[in-house]
């Protein structure tokens, strides 16, 4: 007796997130039913026209709006700009950035600089450790520092 495997399904919100689209802008048939893994793979490999247009023109989900504006999702929240924007609205904001966008882009640049500084610092520490270990291997008679 073999049992039939039911296909793996996901809620429309999960599928929309995986597709990078704003769920309320998707067609009703997409919003109302569960999406199987096969359906998702088909949408990814050969997207229908509605999906192509939604990705091109929006409205876009918050994470995509933040990415296109070069800021964080938190930055959108701080600016109380939580609604979904179209591609045209995003272009308008980039062409004539309001003060909140200038501030958030500067904040995001600072975060990137700090992350780069930390990465370099960690790489330097790792290189120092590697040099010390290599020295210890090549000079076995040297006195190793005592652990305290």
Buried (B, 14 or more C-beta within 10 A) or exposed (E): EEEEEEEEBBEBEBBBBEBBBBBEBBEEEBBEEEBBEEBBEEBEEEBEEEBEEBBEEBBBBBEBBBBBBBBBBEBBEBBEBEEBBBBEBBEEBEEEBEEBBEBBBEBBEEEEEEEEEEEEEEEEEEEEEEEEEEEEEEEEEEEEEEEE
